């Protein structure tokens, strides 16, 4: 740990920011949270994100810088996940060598043994972006407990710092968006399931709202590093 004087800090020349998704969405060593209700294509967007990063294609309305990506998914059996990847890759004719997937049914990243498994893999593959899908599967404690959640987030910060990678977490909402009789959502930033630390921690947070069977609207609930208001 080293402290800087004002003169020392101003004399330090940081490396130029090269947005991985941007401007304003994802930079090296920053964190992003994508969240939404069941069935709103969160995992599909996570896979789409990895392919966009791996091929340098636009991600929604944003440019990307071609980079390596590791996706750790814990909900879908490997055979079924393979079908999804095959459909995406074959339909888009994209087969990037710099994206990789792990199907792991049990991995607790708030525990030292689970975190070490992931860290060893990241150290071996050296991805620039790590996607975890979904959050609740990698947490052994109470997702609403600040004490339990902070251990997970501390480990994600440690991974980003030690391996110079960005982190994307995929999570759920605390309730359905469009049930009959439900009041309209006034503050999307309050809808992520679990401790408020999940909204405090990321640099960018995006809520996914299904608006039809074939369309999803994304709401930026947080964009810490954006210099302009982010579009839906």
Secondary structure as the mmCIF struct_conf table of DSSP 4:
data_model
#
loop_
_struct_conf.conf_type_id
_struct_conf.id
_struct_conf.beg_label_comp_id
_struct_conf.beg_label_asym_id
_struct_conf.beg_label_seq_id
_struct_conf.end_label_comp_id
_struct_conf.end_label_asym_id
_struct_conf.end_label_seq_id
HELX_RH_AL_P HELX_RH_AL_P1 UNK A 6 UNK A 11
HELX_LH_PP_P HELX_LH_PP_P1 UNK A 14 UNK A 17
BEND BEND1 UNK A 20 UNK A 20
STRN STRN1 UNK A 21 UNK A 22
TURN_TY1_P TURN_TY1_P1 UNK A 23 UNK A 25
STRN STRN2 UNK A 26 UNK A 26
TURN_TY1_P TURN_TY1_P2 UNK A 28 UNK A 29
STRN STRN3 UNK A 31 UNK A 36
TURN_TY1_P TURN_TY1_P3 UNK A 38 UNK A 39
BEND BEND2 UNK A 40 UNK A 40
HELX_RH_AL_P HELX_RH_AL_P2 UNK A 42 UNK A 55
TURN_TY1_P TURN_TY1_P4 UNK A 56 UNK A 56
STRN STRN4 UNK A 59 UNK A 59
TURN_TY1_P TURN_TY1_P5 UNK A 60 UNK A 61
STRN STRN5 UNK A 62 UNK A 62
STRN STRN6 UNK A 63 UNK A 64
STRN STRN7 UNK A 69 UNK A 73
BEND BEND3 UNK A 75 UNK A 76
HELX_RH_AL_P HELX_RH_AL_P3 UNK A 78 UNK A 92
TURN_TY1_P TURN_TY1_P6 UNK A 93 UNK A 93
TURN_TY1_P TURN_TY1_P7 UNK A 97 UNK A 98
STRN STRN8 UNK A 99 UNK A 103
BEND BEND4 UNK A 105 UNK A 105
TURN_TY1_P TURN_TY1_P8 UNK A 109 UNK A 110
BEND BEND5 UNK A 111 UNK A 111
HELX_RH_AL_P HELX_RH_AL_P4 UNK A 112 UNK A 125
BEND BEND6 UNK A 128 UNK A 128
STRN STRN9 UNK A 129 UNK A 133
HELX_RH_3T_P HELX_RH_3T_P1 UNK A 135 UNK A 138
BEND BEND7 UNK A 141 UNK A 141
TURN_TY1_P TURN_TY1_P9 UNK A 143 UNK A 144
HELX_RH_AL_P HELX_RH_AL_P5 UNK A 146 UNK A 163
TURN_TY1_P TURN_TY1_P10 UNK A 164 UNK A 164
STRN STRN10 UNK A 166 UNK A 172
STRN STRN11 UNK A 173 UNK A 173
BEND BEND8 UNK A 174 UNK A 175
BEND BEND9 UNK A 177 UNK A 178
TURN_TY1_P TURN_TY1_P11 UNK A 180 UNK A 181
HELX_LH_PP_P HELX_LH_PP_P2 UNK A 182 UNK A 185
BEND BEND10 UNK A 186 UNK A 186
HELX_RH_3T_P HELX_RH_3T_P2 UNK A 188 UNK A 190
STRN STRN12 UNK A 192 UNK A 192
BEND BEND11 UNK A 193 UNK A 194
TURN_TY1_P TURN_TY1_P12 UNK A 196 UNK A 196
HELX_RH_AL_P HELX_RH_AL_P6 UNK A 197 UNK A 201
BEND BEND12 UNK A 203 UNK A 203
STRN STRN13 UNK A 204 UNK A 210
BEND BEND13 UNK A 212 UNK A 214
STRN STRN14 UNK A 216 UNK A 223
TURN_TY1_P TURN_TY1_P13 UNK A 224 UNK A 225
BEND BEND14 UNK A 227 UNK A 228
HELX_LH_PP_P HELX_LH_PP_P3 UNK A 229 UNK A 231
#
